[in-house]
Amino acid sequence: MSVYDYVVVDNKKQDVNLNDYKGKVLLIVNTATGCGFTPQYKGLEELYQKYKDQDFEILDFPCNQFLNQAPGSDSEIHEFCSLRYKVTFKQFSKIKVNGKDALPLYKYLKSQKRGFLGKRIKWNFTKFLVDKDGNIVKRYAPTTKPEKIEKKIAELLK
């Protein structure tokens, strides 16, 4: 199994085969619009703008599992991110990251890289860095700011 074996739903309710991202470095993030870490959208967008032409993609999965911090619809979340943070990277439909209803992709990600709480996602803005071959290179805590990941992203893009 790899991340390329999954099909997910984007914020326009369209299926997206992650196989389409083969050969790219990915940063997969569960996000929320009402979280203390929400300002990380700015840093994520800066990374995306800097590296998008070098086969780098950010996959944004809004999640409402943590204190109802992403209560809006997919379109409301997209509008918030676009207007407030000028986000242009790919956004997906709202998901669950923990529990029996967790998105299968997230079950896989968690099985590959454990965090502070074992397999559970601790909070929004947990980040998974994936290399061009689909290997999960590292799992980053919600407190890790996007700019702290830049050096590793640049290395993987070489």
N, C-alpha and C positions, 0 to 999 in steps of 0.2 A: 504493500500500500504506500501511497504518497499523497501529497496534497492534490496532485493532478487527477486523482481518481474520484474527486468529488464534484457534484453539481450543486450550486447554491442559487439563491434567488436574489436578484438585485432590487433596488428601491423602486423600480418600475414594474415589479412582479414578473420579470423575465428570467428564465433559467440561464445561468452562466456556468459553462463547463470550465473548471479550473485548469484543465489541460491547455486551454487557450493561453495560459501564462507560462507555459514551458519555456525555459531558457531565460527567464527573468528573475531578478532578485525581488522577493516579496516581503512586505511588512504587513502582517495581519494583526488588526487591532480591534478589540471590542470597546466601543465608545459610548458616551452619554452626553446629552446636551446640558444637563443640570448638575454636573459633577464638579467637585473641586479641581479635577484634572482637565476639565473641558478646555481651558486655554491651551492645552497641548495641541489642539487642532492647528494653531498658528505654526508651531514648530513642525508638525507633520506636513503641512502644506509647503513650508519652506524646503523641507527635504525633497518632497515630490517635485517641486519646480526645479530644483538643482539637479536631480538625477533622472527625471522621467525620460529624457532622451538617450539615456544610457541603459535602457532595459530594467528600470526600477518601477515598481508599482506598489501602491498602498491599497489594501483592501480593508474597508471600514465597515464593521458590523455593529450597528447600534444594539445596545442591550439594556433592558429595563429591569433586570433582576436585582439590582443593587439600589435599594431605597427609592425605587420609582424615579430614577434620575434621567430616564429617556421616555417620558410619557407620551410624546407626540406620535403622530402617524409617520410613516416613511417619508411622505412628501413634506410634512411639517419639519421633520428633522433635517431633510435635505435643504429646505429653504433657510432654516436657521444657520446651518453650516456654511451655505453659500453666501448669505448676506453678512453674517458676523465675522467669518474667518476666511471667506473667499475660497473655500475648499473646491478643488477640481478633481481630486482623485475619486476612484470608484467607491460608491456607497451601496450597501446591500440592505436587504430587508431586515427589520429588527429580529433578533434571535435570542435564544437562551444559551448560556455557555456552561451552566452547571445543571445537574439533575438528570432525570430520565428523559426530559424533553430537550436536552442540549442538542444543538446542531451537530450532526455526525462529524463534520469537519473539525469542530472544537473538541469532540471526544478524541479524535485522532491526534490533534495538536497536543492535548494534555497528556496523552499516553506516551508521546515522544519526549516531551520536556516537562518535568515536574517543577513545581514552584514551591514557595514557602509553605503552602498548605497542601503539599502533595500534588495530586492531580487537579484539585479544585482551582478555579480562577478566583483570585482574592478580591478583585474589584475591577471596575472599568479602567480602560487604558492599559490593560495587560497587552504586551506586544510579543509576537512571534516573528523572528527573522528567518526567512527561508532562502536558501541559495538557488542558483540557476538549475540545479539538478533536482530540486524539490525536497532537499534535506532540511529539516528544522535545525538551524544552527544554534539558536539561542532563544530563550524565553526571558523577557524583560518585565520587571515589576511595574505596576502603575506609576510609581514615583519616578521611574527613569524617564527623563525628558528626551524627546526625539533627538535633540542635538547631541546627546551623549551616545547615540547609536550611529551617528554619521560616519565615524572612522571605520566601523565594521562594515557598513553598507558599501563604502568606497572600496574597501579591500575585496569584497565579494564581487564587485562590478568589474574588477581588473581582469 
